[in-house]
């Protein structure tokens, strides 16, 4: 450090200059009365502040006559302006006659003047601050009116606070236990039976504590408690004692053992973890595979036919990395395809045959079944994102690999693009307002037009209805006894269904289906020709088997046999001619007359499937009907003669 340069003063300044007095020679009156310069601010032998025994700082008091001050005029220190002139001298800062006190030395002097925060003999509340003895205990609680158990063991924790001799007993909370748990005995000094209070010596020697007429058995303690008694008191505590097991806890442990039985996979993973925990090396099972097949990639050309609405065929490139058995699928988008440029369809990762999504991390997953090179064969499909990806070609390296690895020859298929199909939009479903033909007119024309109707048929067949009796054919036993009236209006082919009233049936009679045109299961409209005896019609998603019809319906269908083939006896005879030999044979073996059921069995055995209405037409024409029921008899000889 360079020495300070000498300062040259003028004669006038030298005549008025007062040399600086060293700090060691200064008296108590030489220190200016400024903050930080007081020699003894708390009182002493100085004149600036007299030793008055730490007077109060408050000088304003109130008394008779109002507020007044208690400070004396002589006690107010006066500022010596001559000391300021010394401080204003620039040479005052360059005085090197005394050693300079550093900040560290000044801080050390302050610390040495302070008292220590710990006394020589600390009290108990300071010596044992936050020191707690902890014991594990239990008590037996009787269980009444339970055949499975007579008592239950409840575990508790006993705390003894060394700082004030208080104790507290808590019971750990068990979820869904149904027992109020938590703080069993609040923290306070617990009395004994003789009136005195428990101390830490009592906990060391006692095995059973009686707290408010309840016996707590101490069977264990923590490491701090055991070390406190051994090193501080010189008492060696007893070793841990196994608590008893009640029936409830034993049954619960058996259930937990059954639930926590590890599988073979868990055992292997646990062994691997333990080996890594003690410093073992992680096994690299695919190191040799990586060294031999690094940078070897199988390349396949694949496509996926999107069968959704407006779907097209999508082409991809599949890369199979032999080094780590990972798969990567990239999209091959054509120019101006109109699709967003997302080239990666499947990011490079193992491709599982059994995909699994974990709802939360850390859950057990099934053993992965990965796609291997032997699963990738041209002409076959693989499953990716629930889509069938078809392999149709591969490169030369892939063919050479399969030729040497599996001894097979990969094929190369020529892909013919499918012909574009014009997808015609269908009509929206009927909203239920008005007839379906009227609603469809708004879809066919910009200006809705009323649908055309057969005016001649409406005028000529006005009020004509075909009424049939039917039952539900849904296979439910309770519905087999219900009877319905199925009416078909010939003028517009509309259908209406009512349920007949039956006593003690449990069902109310009334309208089952409103009068309207009904659709068949294949989507076409029902016509009057679709209704005959023995037919099964589906109305409002309910199948009905037609059993009978009124005489007016049968007569109307026979009068218009050109429209109803089931009532034309000539067509029926032409069908039954192939059963002529069977009918003649039945005439010679048995009685000549046969019922409708016998005639049906006879024609069915001959390979004919005739409806009940067709057989009833033959009986009404060439036999005798039993009243209005769909039954009767016919002479087989006469029928054979007609054939």
Secondary structure as UniProt FT lines:
FT   HELIX           11..16
FT   HELIX           23..25
FT   TURN            28..29
FT   TURN            35..36
FT   TURN            41..42
FT   STRAND          60..63
FT   TURN            64..65
FT   STRAND          66..69
FT   HELIX           73..75
FT   HELIX           81..88
FT   HELIX           90..94
FT   HELIX           103..113
FT   HELIX           124..127
FT   TURN            128..130
FT   STRAND          132..142
FT   TURN            147..148
FT   STRAND          151..161
FT   TURN            162..165
FT   STRAND          166..171
FT   TURN            175..176
FT   STRAND          182..188
FT   TURN            193..194
FT   HELIX           200..205
FT   STRAND          208..211
FT   TURN            212..213
FT   STRAND          214..221
FT   HELIX           223..227
FT   HELIX           228..233
FT   HELIX           247..259
FT   HELIX           264..277
FT   TURN            278..279
FT   TURN            285..286
FT   HELIX           287..293
FT   TURN            294..295
FT   STRAND          297..305
FT   TURN            309..310
FT   STRAND          313..321
FT   TURN            322..325
FT   STRAND          326..331
FT   TURN            335..336
FT   STRAND          344..349
FT   TURN            361..362
FT   HELIX           373..375
FT   TURN            378..379
FT   STRAND          381..384
FT   TURN            385..386
FT   STRAND          387..394
FT   HELIX           396..405
FT   HELIX           436..444
FT   HELIX           455..460
FT   TURN            461..463
FT   STRAND          465..472
FT   HELIX           477..479
FT   TURN            480..481
FT   STRAND          484..489
FT   TURN            490..493
FT   STRAND          494..499
FT   TURN            503..504
FT   STRAND          510..516
FT   TURN            521..522
FT   HELIX           528..530
FT   TURN            533..534
FT   STRAND          536..539
FT   TURN            540..541
FT   STRAND          542..549
FT   HELIX           551..559
FT   TURN            560..563
FT   HELIX           565..567
FT   HELIX           569..576
FT   HELIX           577..579
FT   HELIX           580..589
FT   STRAND          593..595
FT   HELIX           596..605
FT   TURN            606..607
FT   HELIX           612..622
FT   STRAND          624..625
FT   TURN            627..628
FT   STRAND          632..635
FT   HELIX           636..642
//
